[in-house]
Amino acid sequence: MSWGFLRDLLTGVNKYSTGIGRIWVAVVFIFRLLVYIAVAENIWKHELDEFECNVKQPGCENVCFDHFFPVSHIRLWALQLIMVSTPSLLVVFHVAYRENREKHHNQKLYKSLGQIDGGLLCTYLISLVLKAGFEIVFLFLFYKLYNGFKVPRLVKCDIRPCPNTVDCYISKPTEKMIFIYFLVATSGLCIVLNLSELSYLIFKYSIKCYLKNYVKKHQ
């Protein structure tokens, strides 16, 4: 898969983001997307081939691997990256809507097409809630599917067609665990950034509304 579309999307959204939002884009692009492409894909590239059990019963290794890794880490991360970046499309579409509206009326309707106010503010807040929500859901999925964020060196499997309880060994468990912790930490950082930006925009808008009402009242 080419990640060019995702990179272009993040770059485009960067124009309409706040300072915190730009930090989020940098974290996703540098510490998640690039790390995923450059390192993580290679570490999990041959995970099934390198999963070994101490029995040669046909089908045993495949069944045990499917039991302990129901969804590949690497595919779940890819889906997570796509899902947490998709809400940013809402902002891009809203700005495009503003552009088309100005063209249709053939006049200037907004001070700045990308200024976060009015309807665009609501769209931006919804996108932040969705991004934080997707991050939390995927962290929960990781935790439930793999019984935590640790990668064991040895797993015991007694699922048919295995003749008895067999020992299965996971390749490069320490290396995989380090990158799992790193990606979980960056995901947690993204949640903090999303919630911080959400709080900042709500606080900023509340102060703006309060000052506006205060001026009207005294006039």
GUFIGU-34483 format. One record per residue: residue number from 0; residue in one letter; z, x, y of N, C-alpha, C in turn. Coordinates in nm, 4 decimals. Atoms other than C-alpha are relative to their C-alpha. Layout:
% residues N
    i  aa       n_w       n_u       n_v      ca_w      ca_u      ca_v       c_w       c_u       c_v
  NUM   A         Z         X         Y         Z         X         Y         Z         X         Y
...
***
This chain:
% residues 219
    i  aa       n_w       n_u       n_v      ca_w      ca_u      ca_v       c_w       c_u       c_v
    0   M    0.0000    0.0832   -0.1199    0.0000    0.0000    0.0000    0.0000    0.0866    0.1247
    1   S   -0.0007   -0.0705   -0.1281   -0.0758    0.1158    0.3536    0.1070   -0.0609    0.0901
    2   W   -0.1074    0.0466   -0.0883    0.2181    0.0966    0.5944   -0.0437    0.0022    0.1465
    3   G    0.0503   -0.0077   -0.1370   -0.0082    0.1247    0.9019    0.0271   -0.1262    0.0796
    4   F   -0.0226    0.1268   -0.0696    0.0264   -0.2468    0.9856    0.1431   -0.0110    0.0486
    5   L   -0.1417    0.0065   -0.0365    0.4058   -0.2269    0.9838    0.0309    0.0948    0.1152
    6   R   -0.0202   -0.0969   -0.1081    0.3976    0.0843    1.2033   -0.0539   -0.0557    0.1318
    7   D    0.0593    0.0564   -0.1216    0.1630   -0.0879    1.4530    0.0825   -0.1163    0.0531
    8   L   -0.0840    0.1132   -0.0410    0.3847   -0.3975    1.4546    0.1244    0.0482    0.0728
    9   L   -0.1219   -0.0527   -0.0615    0.6989   -0.1968    1.5332   -0.0296    0.0631    0.1348
   10   T    0.0396   -0.0624   -0.1272    0.5148   -0.0018    1.8046   -0.0270   -0.1060    0.1053
   11   G    0.0306    0.1075   -0.0940    0.3909   -0.3263    1.9630    0.1246   -0.0707    0.0496
   12   V   -0.1240    0.0680   -0.0375    0.7346   -0.4906    1.9612    0.0838    0.0872    0.0924
   13   N   -0.0776   -0.0939   -0.0808    0.8834   -0.1782    2.1203   -0.0190   -0.0235    0.1494
   14   K    0.0298    0.0233   -0.1424    0.7159   -0.2757    2.4508    0.0857   -0.1109    0.0594
   15   Y   -0.0738    0.1155   -0.0498    0.9182   -0.5978    2.4764    0.1489    0.0068   -0.0316
   16   S   -0.1385   -0.0109    0.0438    1.2506   -0.4690    2.3421    0.0917    0.0506    0.1108
   17   T   -0.1010   -0.0603   -0.0865    1.5726   -0.3815    2.5223    0.0241    0.1441   -0.0474
   18   G   -0.0312   -0.1372    0.0406    1.7182   -0.0305    2.5002    0.0541    0.0058   -0.1426
   19   I   -0.0553    0.0047    0.1356    1.9143   -0.1263    2.1873   -0.1101   -0.0299   -0.1008
   20   G    0.1114    0.0341    0.0879    1.6000   -0.2784    2.0379   -0.0898    0.1195   -0.0272
   21   R    0.0818   -0.1204    0.0208    1.4113    0.0481    2.0901    0.0681    0.0977   -0.0951
   22   I   -0.0746   -0.0841    0.0955    1.6865    0.2355    1.9066   -0.0197   -0.0553   -0.1414
   23   W    0.0223    0.0620    0.1312    1.6481   -0.0159    1.6197   -0.1379    0.0354   -0.0543
   24   V    0.1360   -0.0349    0.0422    1.2722    0.0466    1.6078   -0.0060    0.1453   -0.0467
   25   A   -0.0007   -0.1423    0.0368    1.3337    0.4246    1.5980    0.0695    0.0210   -0.1345
   26   V   -0.0733   -0.0137    0.1274    1.5889    0.3895    1.3148   -0.0855   -0.0497   -0.1162
   27   V    0.0839    0.0556    0.1072    1.3554    0.1670    1.1089   -0.1187    0.0910   -0.0283
   28   F    0.1214   -0.0796    0.0187    1.0530    0.3869    1.1673    0.0299    0.1395   -0.0550
   29   I   -0.0269   -0.1395    0.0382    1.2093    0.7348    1.1311    0.0882    0.0088   -0.1237
   30   F   -0.0993   -0.0182    0.1058    1.5111    0.6915    0.9034   -0.0200   -0.0926   -0.1198
   31   R    0.0222    0.0876    0.1140    1.3770    0.4140    0.6799   -0.1437    0.0065   -0.0500
   32   L    0.1396    0.0026    0.0435    0.9985    0.3900    0.6747   -0.0494    0.1385   -0.0417
   33   L    0.0465   -0.1352    0.0322    0.9270    0.7647    0.6845    0.0730    0.0578   -0.1204
   34   V   -0.0769   -0.0477    0.1159    1.2089    0.8465    0.4400   -0.0487   -0.0687   -0.1272
   35   Y    0.0511    0.0750    0.1156    1.0800    0.5745    0.2078   -0.1331    0.0584   -0.0476
   36   I    0.1338   -0.0485    0.0367    0.7205    0.7039    0.2175    0.0045    0.1445   -0.0487
   37   A    0.0029   -0.1442    0.0283    0.7964    1.0765    0.2122    0.0867    0.0396   -0.1195
   38   V   -0.0962   -0.0470    0.1003    1.0909    1.0945   -0.0286    0.0274   -0.1028   -0.1095
   39   A   -0.0512    0.0972    0.0973    1.2147    0.7757   -0.1952   -0.1052   -0.0394   -0.1036
   40   E    0.1047    0.0389    0.0941    0.8802    0.6771   -0.3509   -0.0165    0.1032   -0.1102
   41   N    0.0165   -0.1054    0.0996    0.8563    1.0143   -0.5249    0.1176    0.0081   -0.0967
   42   I   -0.1189   -0.0082    0.0865    1.2136    1.0041   -0.6577   -0.0031   -0.1079   -0.1082
   43   W    0.0023    0.1107    0.0956    1.1648    0.6641   -0.8259   -0.1392   -0.0223   -0.0611
   44   K    0.1399    0.0198    0.0407    0.7965    0.7173   -0.9095   -0.0142   -0.0210   -0.1503
   45   H    0.0128    0.0075    0.1461    0.8419    0.7669   -1.2863    0.1339   -0.0405   -0.0630
   46   E   -0.1345    0.0347    0.0464    1.1773    0.5942   -1.3345    0.0008   -0.0537   -0.1435
   47   L    0.0045    0.0520    0.1368    1.0713    0.4110   -1.6546   -0.0306    0.1106   -0.0999
   48   D    0.0356   -0.1102    0.0914    0.9106    0.7206   -1.8121    0.1171    0.0959   -0.0207
   49   E   -0.1113   -0.0947    0.0079    1.2219    0.9282   -1.7373    0.1301   -0.0638   -0.0479
   50   F   -0.1163    0.0702    0.0558    1.4649    0.6659   -1.8700   -0.0017    0.0212   -0.1511
   51   E   -0.0005   -0.0366    0.1416    1.5634    0.7905   -2.2169    0.1215   -0.0560   -0.0721
   52   C   -0.1079    0.0482    0.0865    1.7679    0.6355   -2.4967    0.0011    0.0837   -0.1289
   53   N   -0.0126   -0.0868    0.1179    1.8983    0.8188   -2.8052   -0.0401   -0.0718   -0.1289
   54   V    0.0557    0.0680    0.1167    1.6983    0.5966   -3.0422   -0.1488   -0.0221    0.0253
   55   K    0.1449    0.0149   -0.0133    1.3258    0.5623   -3.1060   -0.0495   -0.1364   -0.0467
   56   Q    0.0386    0.1353    0.0391    1.3280    0.1939   -3.1975   -0.1018   -0.0545    0.1004
   57   P    0.1018    0.0526   -0.0933    1.0063    0.0426   -3.0482    0.0542   -0.1155    0.0843
   58   G   -0.0420    0.1063   -0.0922    1.0818   -0.1707   -2.7433    0.1416    0.0121    0.0510
   59   C   -0.1407   -0.0098   -0.0392    1.4471   -0.0646   -2.7154    0.0142    0.0536    0.1422
   60   E   -0.0106   -0.0601   -0.1338    1.4021    0.1576   -2.4089   -0.0464   -0.0968    0.1077
   61   N    0.0524    0.0939   -0.0994    1.1926   -0.1026   -2.2269    0.0966   -0.1145    0.0270
   62   V   -0.0936    0.1117   -0.0147    1.4419   -0.3808   -2.2913    0.1257    0.0438    0.0744
   63   C   -0.1197   -0.0509   -0.0668    1.7385   -0.1668   -2.1842   -0.0271    0.0301    0.1471
   64   F    0.0363   -0.0304   -0.1395    1.5598   -0.0497   -1.8715   -0.0098   -0.1289    0.0807
   65   D    0.0151    0.1277   -0.0693    1.4731   -0.4088   -1.7783    0.1361   -0.0650    0.0242
   66   H   -0.1338    0.0583   -0.0146    1.8379   -0.5100   -1.8323    0.0782    0.0661    0.1134
   67   F   -0.0781   -0.0724   -0.1009    1.9893   -0.2393   -1.6107   -0.0719    0.0096    0.1346
   68   F    0.0784   -0.0042   -0.1246    1.7055   -0.2373   -1.3518   -0.0946   -0.1192    0.0026
   69   P    0.0836    0.1208    0.0025    1.5812   -0.5995   -1.3310   -0.1105    0.0009    0.1053
   70   V    0.1007   -0.0179   -0.1045    1.3974   -0.5176   -1.0073    0.0040    0.1462    0.0421
   71   S    0.0054   -0.1401   -0.0391    1.2799   -0.1711   -0.9142    0.0602    0.0197    0.1389
   72   H   -0.0569   -0.0327   -0.1315    1.4802   -0.0145   -0.6287   -0.1107    0.0114    0.1044
   73   I    0.1040   -0.0346   -0.0962    1.1612    0.1031   -0.4647   -0.0761   -0.1240    0.0471
   74   R    0.0710    0.1222   -0.0392    0.9923   -0.2392   -0.4703    0.0901   -0.0909    0.0835
   75   L   -0.0936    0.0815   -0.0778    1.3042   -0.4124   -0.3427    0.0154    0.0560    0.1411
   76   W   -0.0043   -0.0609   -0.1332    1.3238   -0.1617   -0.0549   -0.1255   -0.0326    0.0800
   77   A    0.1260    0.0333   -0.0681    0.9573   -0.2232    0.0258    0.0043   -0.1433    0.0514
   78   L   -0.0112    0.1400   -0.0414    1.0210   -0.5985    0.0339    0.0992   -0.0149    0.1148
   79   Q   -0.0994    0.0051   -0.1068    1.3303   -0.5425    0.2500   -0.0603    0.0469    0.1329
   80   L    0.0626   -0.0518   -0.1219    1.1346   -0.3329    0.5028   -0.0965   -0.1013    0.0608
   81   I    0.0966    0.0995   -0.0483    0.8651   -0.5987    0.5255    0.0731   -0.1201    0.0600
   82   M   -0.0699    0.1203   -0.0447    1.1113   -0.8880    0.5600    0.0762    0.0226    0.1301
   83   V   -0.0782   -0.0223   -0.1224    1.3310   -0.7268    0.8285   -0.0907    0.0284    0.1198
   84   S    0.0936   -0.0265   -0.1104    1.0223   -0.6330    1.0327   -0.0795   -0.1245    0.0389
   85   T    0.0816    0.1189   -0.0246    0.8462   -0.9708    1.0031    0.0494   -0.0861    0.1168
   86   P   -0.0430    0.0814   -0.1140    1.0721   -1.1606    1.2523   -0.0481    0.0519    0.1356
   87   S    0.0512   -0.0550   -0.1254    0.9425   -0.9237    1.5214   -0.1345   -0.0615    0.0374
   88   L    0.1269    0.0677   -0.0279    0.6099   -1.1062    1.4859    0.0195   -0.1221    0.0897
   89   L   -0.0276    0.1166   -0.0845    0.7742   -1.4075    1.6504   -0.0108    0.0363    0.1477
   90   V    0.0049   -0.0459   -0.1397    0.8120   -1.2072    1.9728   -0.1437    0.0287    0.0408
   91   V    0.1400   -0.0330   -0.0283    0.4533   -1.0780    1.9548   -0.0814   -0.1279    0.0187
   92   F    0.0728    0.1262   -0.0099    0.3205   -1.4316    1.8954    0.0359   -0.0752    0.1279
   93   H   -0.0416    0.0706   -0.1222    0.5253   -1.5707    2.1845   -0.0650    0.0631    0.1242
   94   V    0.0663   -0.0679   -0.1124    0.3886   -1.3070    2.4245   -0.1487   -0.0339    0.0016
   95   A    0.1421    0.0370    0.0088    0.0353   -1.3835    2.2976   -0.0202   -0.1436    0.0478
   96   Y    0.0062    0.1378   -0.0474    0.1054   -1.7545    2.3628    0.0042   -0.0047    0.1526
   97   R   -0.0075   -0.0056   -0.1471    0.2040   -1.6717    2.7214   -0.1322    0.0473    0.0610
   98   E    0.1283   -0.0516   -0.0484   -0.1166   -1.4719    2.7673   -0.1081   -0.1083   -0.0039
   99   N    0.0998    0.1061    0.0135   -0.3325   -1.7590    2.6379    0.0248   -0.1137    0.0980
  100   R   -0.0334    0.1078   -0.0942   -0.1452   -2.0075    2.8557   -0.0451    0.0358    0.1416
  101   E    0.0445   -0.0437   -0.1328   -0.2147   -1.8019    3.1690   -0.1526   -0.0033    0.0114
  102   K    0.1471    0.0038   -0.0010   -0.5818   -1.7705    3.0733   -0.0501   -0.1432    0.0102
  103   H    0.0404    0.1402   -0.0001   -0.6044   -2.1456    3.0124    0.0167   -0.0620    0.1381
  104   H   -0.0261    0.0550   -0.1334   -0.4506   -2.2316    3.3513   -0.0625    0.0839    0.1099
  105   N    0.0658   -0.0899   -0.0947   -0.6256   -1.9387    3.5178    0.0872    0.0306    0.1222
  106   Q   -0.0924   -0.0372   -0.1069   -0.3183   -1.8491    3.7208    0.1212    0.0723   -0.0592
  107   K   -0.1175   -0.0747    0.0432   -0.0037   -1.6347    3.7063    0.1168   -0.0967   -0.0185
  108   L   -0.1084    0.0925    0.0296    0.2685   -1.8377    3.5348    0.1329    0.0703   -0.0240
  109   Y   -0.1210   -0.0757    0.0320    0.5164   -1.5614    3.4487    0.0055    0.1268    0.0838
  110   K   -0.0153   -0.1255   -0.0741    0.6577   -1.2709    3.6465   -0.0509    0.1169   -0.0832
  111   S    0.0447   -0.1023    0.0949    0.6017   -1.0518    3.3421   -0.0113   -0.0649   -0.1367
  112   L    0.0241    0.0654    0.1290    0.4534   -1.1616    3.0092    0.1041    0.0395   -0.1038
  113   G   -0.0956   -0.0487    0.0986    0.6989   -0.9488    2.8142    0.1442   -0.0046    0.0445
  114   Q   -0.1380    0.0073   -0.0478    1.0084   -1.0234    3.0233    0.0797   -0.0975   -0.0863
  115   I   -0.0804    0.0817    0.0916    1.2853   -1.1576    2.7992    0.0787   -0.1026    0.0810
  116   D   -0.0661    0.1096   -0.0696    1.3710   -1.4878    2.9669   -0.0575   -0.1313   -0.0511
  117   G    0.0502    0.1314    0.0394    1.3306   -1.8604    2.9086   -0.0209   -0.0134   -0.1495
  118   G    0.0324    0.0206    0.1407    1.1573   -1.9458    2.5834   -0.0073    0.1291   -0.0796
  119   L    0.0104   -0.1284    0.0701    1.0937   -1.5810    2.4982    0.1383    0.0528   -0.0373
  120   L   -0.1376   -0.0410    0.0321    1.4687   -1.5156    2.5133    0.0476   -0.0688   -0.1281
  121   C   -0.0390    0.0738    0.1213    1.5289   -1.7887    2.2526   -0.0707    0.0576   -0.1229
  122   T    0.0761   -0.0579    0.1113    1.2517   -1.6449    2.0319    0.0565    0.1354   -0.0389
  123   Y   -0.0534   -0.1339    0.0255    1.3958   -1.2964    2.0678    0.1352   -0.0082   -0.0706
  124   L   -0.1314    0.0169    0.0629    1.7477   -1.4146    1.9775   -0.0144   -0.0463   -0.1452
  125   I    0.0248    0.0471    0.1371    1.6140   -1.6000    1.6710   -0.0465    0.1157   -0.0882
  126   S    0.0496   -0.1147    0.0780    1.4302   -1.2847    1.5591    0.1141    0.0960   -0.0351
  127   L   -0.1147   -0.0873    0.0273    1.7532   -1.0827    1.5883    0.0895   -0.0575   -0.1095
  128   V   -0.0820    0.0656    0.1019    1.9488   -1.3376    1.3830   -0.0666    0.0115   -0.1371
  129   L    0.0735   -0.0088    0.1267    1.6766   -1.3380    1.1149    0.0024    0.1419   -0.0560
  130   K   -0.0007   -0.1398    0.0471    1.6623   -0.9575    1.0999    0.1358    0.0389   -0.0579
  131   A   -0.1348   -0.0299    0.0499    2.0392   -0.9243    1.0640    0.0271   -0.0770   -0.1291
  132   G   -0.0192    0.0816    0.1196    2.0389   -1.2086    0.8090   -0.0707    0.0580   -0.1215
  133   F    0.0751   -0.0604    0.1104    1.7676   -1.0468    0.5944    0.0671    0.1285   -0.0490
  134   E   -0.0681   -0.1250    0.0382    1.9527   -0.7137    0.6015    0.1216   -0.0298   -0.0873
  135   I   -0.1211    0.0354    0.0742    2.2759   -0.8761    0.4814   -0.0352   -0.0552   -0.1382
  136   V    0.0427    0.0582    0.1283    2.0956   -1.0764    0.2095   -0.0465    0.1085   -0.0964
  137   F    0.0512   -0.1048    0.0885    1.9198   -0.7663    0.0734    0.1110    0.0957   -0.0447
  138   L   -0.1140   -0.0817    0.0419    2.2399   -0.5598    0.0740    0.0793   -0.0704   -0.1103
  139   F   -0.0695    0.0779    0.1027    2.4057   -0.8391   -0.1232   -0.0780    0.0007   -0.1314
  140   L    0.0843   -0.0037    0.1189    2.1094   -0.8488   -0.3645    0.0114    0.1333   -0.0728
  141   F   -0.0144   -0.1333    0.0589    2.1285   -0.4720   -0.4197    0.1332    0.0111   -0.0744
  142   Y   -0.1339   -0.0136    0.0579    2.4991   -0.4929   -0.4859    0.0135   -0.0812   -0.1288
  143   K   -0.0130    0.0869    0.1166    2.4733   -0.7848   -0.7315   -0.0914    0.0431   -0.1145
  144   L    0.0965   -0.0364    0.1047    2.1624   -0.6655   -0.9178    0.0389    0.1276   -0.0729
  145   Y   -0.0288   -0.1308    0.0605    2.2888   -0.3111   -0.9766    0.1502    0.0261   -0.0145
  146   N   -0.1452   -0.0137    0.0139    2.6658   -0.3784   -0.9910    0.0573    0.1096    0.0899
  147   G   -0.0466   -0.1008   -0.0953    2.7318   -0.1706   -0.6815   -0.1130    0.0914    0.0419
  148   F    0.1018   -0.0926   -0.0519    2.5521    0.1161   -0.5134    0.0014    0.1351   -0.0711
  149   K   -0.0042   -0.1255    0.0749    2.6344    0.3867   -0.7688   -0.1080    0.0016   -0.1076
  150   V    0.0976   -0.0165    0.1081    2.3832    0.5247   -1.0197    0.0700    0.0747   -0.1129
  151   P   -0.0697   -0.0681    0.1096    2.5520    0.6014   -1.3536   -0.0921    0.0982   -0.0723
  152   R    0.0780   -0.0959    0.0795    2.4415    0.8996   -1.5611   -0.0331   -0.0582   -0.1371
  153   L    0.0141    0.0533    0.1359    2.4880    0.7095   -1.8864    0.0287   -0.1493    0.0009
  154   V   -0.0239    0.1435    0.0179    2.4553    0.3391   -1.9701   -0.0100   -0.0321   -0.1492
  155   K   -0.0002    0.0383    0.1415    2.5289    0.1778   -2.3060   -0.0669   -0.1356   -0.0148
  156   C    0.0817    0.1199    0.0161    2.2877   -0.0834   -2.4318    0.0066   -0.0489   -0.1443
  157   D   -0.0038    0.0572    0.1345    2.3219   -0.3195   -2.7286   -0.0870   -0.1250   -0.0103
  158   I    0.0895    0.1155   -0.0038    2.0387   -0.5620   -2.6590   -0.1089    0.0158   -0.1067
  159   R    0.1091   -0.0049    0.0969    1.7866   -0.6481   -2.9289   -0.1316    0.0318    0.0703
  160   P    0.0060   -0.0436    0.1398    1.5616   -0.4938   -3.0597    0.0741    0.1304   -0.0314
  161   C   -0.0767   -0.1212    0.0310    1.8043   -0.1964   -3.0350    0.0854   -0.0262   -0.1243
  162   P   -0.0713    0.0233    0.1268    1.9616   -0.1544   -3.3838    0.1512   -0.0049    0.0163
  163   N   -0.1443   -0.0009   -0.0256    2.3111   -0.0884   -3.2419    0.0214    0.0383    0.1464
  164   T   -0.0269   -0.0438   -0.1376    2.4825    0.0247   -2.9207   -0.0548    0.1418    0.0185
  165   V    0.0653   -0.1293   -0.0209    2.2680    0.3089   -2.7891    0.0347    0.0537    0.1389
  166   D   -0.0236   -0.0653   -0.1285    2.3215    0.5589   -2.5087   -0.1339    0.0236    0.0695
  167   C    0.1221   -0.0209   -0.0787    2.0574    0.5607   -2.2350    0.0351    0.0822    0.1230
  168   Y   -0.0252   -0.0950   -0.1087    2.0277    0.8269   -1.9686   -0.0984   -0.0228    0.1146
  169   I    0.0810    0.0193   -0.1206    1.9018    0.7798   -1.6123   -0.0304    0.1365    0.0603
  170   S    0.0393   -0.1296   -0.0552    1.7080    1.0685   -1.4613    0.0439    0.0149    0.1457
  171   K   -0.0383   -0.0364   -0.1379    1.8263    1.2397   -1.1389    0.0990   -0.0990    0.0625
  172   P   -0.0921    0.1022   -0.0529    2.1268    1.0054   -1.0910    0.0656    0.0399    0.1316
  173   T   -0.0668   -0.0444   -0.1238    2.2963    1.2194   -0.8212   -0.0949   -0.0102    0.1186
  174   E    0.1000    0.0051   -0.1076    1.9782    1.2502   -0.6141   -0.0287   -0.1442    0.0398
  175   K    0.0268    0.1409   -0.0289    1.9091    0.8785   -0.6435    0.1169   -0.0643    0.0735
  176   M   -0.1176    0.0590   -0.0627    2.2669    0.7890   -0.5485    0.0123    0.0426    0.1467
  177   I   -0.0051   -0.0493   -0.1386    2.2504    1.0067   -0.2338   -0.0943   -0.0809    0.0883
  178   F    0.0963    0.0745   -0.0809    1.9371    0.8282   -0.1147    0.0344   -0.1479    0.0083
  179   I   -0.0458    0.1389   -0.0073    2.0803    0.4871   -0.2025    0.1057   -0.0139    0.1092
  180   Y   -0.1031    0.0029   -0.1041    2.3860    0.5624    0.0139   -0.0618    0.0157    0.1391
  181   F    0.0662   -0.0217   -0.1296    2.1599    0.6885    0.2920   -0.0704   -0.1271    0.0472
  182   L    0.0744    0.1193   -0.0387    1.9396    0.3780    0.2894    0.0930   -0.1192    0.0246
  183   V   -0.0989    0.1056   -0.0253    2.2418    0.1455    0.2654    0.0667    0.0221    0.1360
  184   A   -0.0619   -0.0322   -0.1295    2.3995    0.3262    0.5633   -0.0941   -0.0340    0.1160
  185   T    0.0962    0.0328   -0.1065    2.0802    0.2915    0.7713   -0.0180   -0.1506    0.0126
  186   S    0.0074    0.1465   -0.0043    2.0625   -0.0756    0.6754    0.1211   -0.0568    0.0739
  187   G   -0.1205    0.0419   -0.0714    2.4224   -0.1180    0.7931   -0.0094    0.0291    0.1489
  188   L    0.0194   -0.0355   -0.1410    2.3355    0.0632    1.1178   -0.0926   -0.0997    0.0690
  189   C    0.0938    0.0974   -0.0565    2.0442   -0.1754    1.1731    0.0686   -0.1344    0.0247
  190   I   -0.0746    0.1253   -0.0198    2.2768   -0.4742    1.1269    0.0860    0.0098    0.1267
  191   V   -0.0840   -0.0212   -0.1185    2.5149   -0.3297    1.3884   -0.0841   -0.0048    0.1272
  192   L    0.0891   -0.0008   -0.1176    2.2240   -0.2701    1.6301   -0.0507   -0.1402    0.0315
  193   N    0.0475    0.1369   -0.0218    2.0881   -0.6233    1.5794    0.1080   -0.0874    0.0614
  194   L   -0.1101    0.0825   -0.0519    2.4281   -0.7843    1.6389    0.0415    0.0452    0.1401
  195   S   -0.0333   -0.0517   -0.1334    2.4948   -0.5555    1.9385   -0.1008   -0.0492    0.1030
  196   E    0.1034    0.0477   -0.0918    2.1621   -0.6485    2.0958    0.0131   -0.1504    0.0223
  197   L   -0.0204    0.1447   -0.0117    2.2280   -1.0174    2.0255    0.1148   -0.0298    0.0960
  198   S   -0.1164    0.0197   -0.0878    2.5706   -0.9959    2.1932   -0.0328    0.0381    0.1438
  199   Y    0.0365   -0.0477   -0.1337    2.4286   -0.7997    2.4867   -0.0863   -0.1026    0.0735
  200   L    0.0904    0.0953   -0.0649    2.1510   -1.0531    2.5564    0.0719   -0.1306    0.0331
  201   I   -0.0759    0.1233   -0.0276    2.3853   -1.3531    2.5262    0.0945    0.0207    0.1179
  202   F   -0.0915   -0.0306   -0.1102    2.6388   -1.1869    2.7567   -0.0760    0.0112    0.1323
  203   K    0.0813   -0.0183   -0.1209    2.3683   -1.0883    3.0067   -0.0497   -0.1344    0.0527
  204   Y    0.0513    0.1299   -0.0410    2.2191   -1.4395    3.0104    0.1140   -0.0885    0.0517
  205   S   -0.1156    0.0809   -0.0441    2.5661   -1.5996    3.0430    0.0437    0.0406    0.1404
  206   I   -0.0360   -0.0495   -0.1337    2.6512   -1.3788    3.3435   -0.1023   -0.0459    0.1035
  207   K    0.1082    0.0413   -0.0900    2.3125   -1.4582    3.4986    0.0123   -0.1480    0.0359
  208   C   -0.0158    0.1442   -0.0241    2.3681   -1.8355    3.4574    0.1242   -0.0285    0.0847
  209   Y   -0.1242    0.0196   -0.0757    2.7240   -1.8100    3.5915   -0.0206    0.0352    0.1470
  210   L    0.0249   -0.0421   -0.1381    2.6138   -1.6206    3.9046   -0.0924   -0.0977    0.0718
  211   K    0.0930    0.0956   -0.0579    2.3304   -1.8650    3.9595    0.0718   -0.1282    0.0406
  212   N   -0.0771    0.1222   -0.0289    2.5648   -2.1648    3.9399    0.1015    0.0255    0.1120
  213   Y   -0.0982   -0.0346   -0.1023    2.8207   -1.9847    4.1562   -0.0630    0.0004    0.1378
  214   V    0.0712   -0.0034   -0.1286    2.5658   -1.9244    4.4327   -0.0373   -0.1407    0.0447
  215   K    0.0385    0.1376   -0.0331    2.4425   -2.2856    4.4169    0.1210   -0.0789    0.0507
  216   K   -0.1223    0.0724   -0.0342    2.7982   -2.4185    4.4380    0.0453    0.0354    0.1412
  217   H   -0.0457   -0.0424   -0.1322    2.8822   -2.2135    4.7476   -0.1032   -0.0267    0.1095
  218   Q    0.1005    0.0384   -0.1012    2.5549   -2.2982    4.9187    0.0171   -0.1458    0.0393
***
